[in-house]
Amino acid sequence: MLATYTESTADMLAVWEMMSRETPPSELAAGLRSVGRSAFIASFTNSAVTASRARPRP
């Protein structure tokens, strides 16, 4: 999870730099919250798909 937050932070900072704007801390915090939410949701959806494929076929 730390790697995900690090990469996402770097991506957000790069986008703000390309826009020639200063990065507001509130926007950075909102972006990291959305990354956390998406990782949380992905953990459930990915495990359901993996579990359904792991069952032996009759």
MDAnalysis code that builds the backbone (N, CA, C; Angstrom):
import MDAnalysis as mda
import numpy as np

u = mda.Universe.empty(174, n_residues=58, atom_resindex=np.repeat(np.arange(58), 3), trajectory=True)
u.add_TopologyAttr("name", ["N", "CA", "C"] * 58)
u.add_TopologyAttr("resid", np.arange(1, 59))
u.add_TopologyAttr("resname", ["MET", "LEU", "ALA", "THR", "TYR", "THR", "GLU", "SER", "THR", "ALA", "ASP", "MET", "LEU", "ALA", "VAL", "TRP", "GLU", "MET", "MET", "SER", "ARG", "GLU", "THR", "PRO", "PRO", "SER", "GLU", "LEU", "ALA", "ALA", "GLY", "LEU", "ARG", "SER", "VAL", "GLY", "ARG", "SER", "ALA", "PHE", "ILE", "ALA", "SER", "PHE", "THR", "ASN", "SER", "ALA", "VAL", "THR", "ALA", "SER", "ARG", "ALA", "ARG", "PRO", "ARG", "PRO"])
u.atoms.positions = np.array([
    [0.822, -1.184, 0.000],
    [0.000, 0.000, 0.000],
    [0.874, 1.259, 0.000],
    [1.996, 1.170, 0.668],
    [2.901, 2.316, 0.700],
    [3.407, 2.648, -0.704],
    [3.692, 1.613, -1.483],
    [4.152, 1.853, -2.855],
    [3.057, 2.507, -3.691],
    [1.824, 2.097, -3.476],
    [0.701, 2.681, -4.205],
    [0.553, 4.161, -3.878],
    [0.634, 4.500, -2.582],
    [0.522, 5.904, -2.183],
    [1.694, 6.730, -2.720],
    [2.882, 6.159, -2.705],
    [4.055, 6.880, -3.200],
    [3.927, 7.176, -4.693],
    [3.538, 6.164, -5.468],
    [3.384, 6.355, -6.907],
    [2.256, 7.337, -7.223],
    [1.161, 7.227, -6.502],
    [0.033, 8.127, -6.741],
    [0.392, 9.566, -6.400],
    [1.125, 9.757, -5.321],
    [1.563, 11.107, -4.947],
    [2.455, 11.700, -6.033],
    [3.383, 10.911, -6.526],
    [4.277, 11.387, -7.588],
    [3.492, 11.729, -8.853],
    [2.511, 10.903, -9.200],
    [1.692, 11.181, -10.381],
    [0.910, 12.479, -10.227],
    [0.296, 12.664, -9.048],
    [-0.485, 13.879, -8.824],
    [0.401, 15.120, -8.858],
    [1.576, 15.035, -8.248],
    [2.490, 16.175, -8.263],
    [2.966, 16.489, -9.684],
    [3.199, 15.454, -10.477],
    [3.638, 15.666, -11.860],
    [2.550, 16.342, -12.687],
    [1.310, 15.928, -12.484],
    [0.213, 16.547, -13.235],
    [0.071, 18.015, -12.848],
    [0.144, 18.299, -11.552],
    [0.040, 19.692, -11.115],
    [1.203, 20.515, -11.656],
    [2.385, 19.917, -11.740],
    [3.542, 20.641, -12.274],
    [3.366, 20.925, -13.766],
    [2.810, 19.965, -14.501],
    [2.570, 20.185, -15.933],
    [1.557, 21.304, -16.149],
    [0.642, 21.466, -15.205],
    [-0.358, 22.524, -15.310],
    [0.192, 23.859, -14.817],
    [1.451, 23.875, -14.387],
    [2.116, 25.081, -13.869],
    [1.337, 25.708, -12.717],
    [0.862, 24.840, -11.835],
    [0.126, 25.309, -10.667],
    [0.741, 24.697, -9.415],
    [0.527, 25.349, -8.306],
    [1.008, 24.842, -7.034],
    [0.036, 23.784, -6.520],
    [0.557, 22.760, -5.891],
    [-0.279, 21.671, -5.400],
    [-0.883, 22.033, -4.054],
    [-2.199, 22.199, -3.985],
    [-2.817, 22.474, -2.685],
    [-2.854, 21.192, -1.851],
    [-2.498, 21.263, -0.586],
    [-2.514, 20.060, 0.268],
    [-3.885, 19.398, 0.341],
    [-4.941, 20.181, 0.262],
    [-6.285, 19.591, 0.327],
    [-6.567, 18.723, -0.900],
    [-6.093, 19.153, -2.061],
    [-6.293, 18.369, -3.280],
    [-5.466, 17.084, -3.245],
    [-4.265, 17.179, -2.727],
    [-3.416, 15.996, -2.604],
    [-4.044, 14.995, -1.638],
    [-4.570, 15.480, -0.528],
    [-5.228, 14.605, 0.450],
    [-6.461, 13.946, -0.155],
    [-7.240, 14.704, -0.931],
    [-8.424, 14.138, -1.576],
    [-8.039, 13.048, -2.582],
    [-6.962, 13.272, -3.310],
    [-6.489, 12.265, -4.261],
    [-6.040, 10.991, -3.578],
    [-5.337, 11.129, -2.466],
    [-4.881, 9.940, -1.741],
    [-6.051, 9.207, -1.090],
    [-7.069, 9.937, -0.665],
    [-8.269, 9.274, -0.131],
    [-8.945, 8.447, -1.211],
    [-9.006, 8.979, -2.418],
    [-9.644, 8.235, -3.505],
    [-8.825, 7.003, -3.892],
    [-7.510, 7.097, -3.793],
    [-6.660, 5.932, -4.059],
    [-6.923, 4.853, -3.009],
    [-7.046, 5.245, -1.760],
    [-7.337, 4.291, -0.693],
    [-8.683, 3.622, -0.876],
    [-9.680, 4.410, -1.253],
    [-11.019, 3.833, -1.485],
    [-11.004, 2.858, -2.644],
    [-10.342, 3.221, -3.727],
    [-10.315, 2.324, -4.883],
    [-9.551, 1.047, -4.583],
    [-8.487, 1.139, -3.796],
    [-7.743, -0.074, -3.421],
    [-8.597, -0.966, -2.520],
    [-9.384, -0.356, -1.641],
    [-10.266, -1.119, -0.760],
    [-11.330, -1.857, -1.572],
    [-11.940, -1.167, -2.514],
    [-12.976, -1.796, -3.346],
    [-12.369, -2.863, -4.248],
    [-11.202, -2.591, -4.793],
    [-10.549, -3.553, -5.683],
    [-10.183, -4.842, -4.953],
    [-9.887, -4.751, -3.676],
    [-9.534, -5.962, -2.939],
    [-10.705, -6.928, -2.869],
    [-11.921, -6.420, -2.816],
    [-13.094, -7.301, -2.791],
    [-13.432, -7.831, -4.166],
    [-13.397, -6.982, -5.159],
    [-13.771, -7.424, -6.500],
    [-12.740, -8.380, -7.081],
    [-11.480, -8.161, -6.813],
    [-10.448, -9.043, -7.324],
    [-10.503, -10.404, -6.646],
    [-10.767, -10.451, -5.357],
    [-10.804, -11.734, -4.657],
    [-11.995, -12.567, -5.099],
    [-13.120, -11.936, -5.434],
    [-14.290, -12.680, -5.885],
    [-14.016, -13.343, -7.234],
    [-13.362, -12.634, -8.128],
    [-13.042, -13.202, -9.441],
    [-12.045, -14.332, -9.291],
    [-11.032, -14.154, -8.488],
    [-10.020, -15.186, -8.288],
    [-10.624, -16.428, -7.648],
    [-11.488, -16.249, -6.670],
    [-12.105, -17.386, -5.990],
    [-13.015, -18.162, -6.928],
    [-13.714, -17.474, -7.810],
    [-14.617, -18.180, -8.726],
    [-13.837, -18.992, -9.753],
    [-12.658, -18.549, -10.103],
    [-11.836, -19.285, -11.063],
    [-11.082, -20.443, -10.417],
    [-10.955, -20.406, -9.104],
    [-10.179, -21.431, -8.425],
    [-10.967, -22.702, -8.175],
    [-12.273, -22.656, -8.325],
    [-13.082, -23.838, -8.083],
    [-12.836, -24.876, -9.173],
    [-12.751, -26.132, -8.791],
    [-12.576, -27.169, -9.821],
    [-13.860, -27.338, -10.631],
    [-13.683, -27.613, -11.883],
    [-14.849, -27.792, -12.756],
    [-15.287, -29.254, -12.687],
    [-16.597, -29.473, -12.712],
    [-17.104, -30.875, -12.666],
    [-16.858, -31.639, -13.933],
])
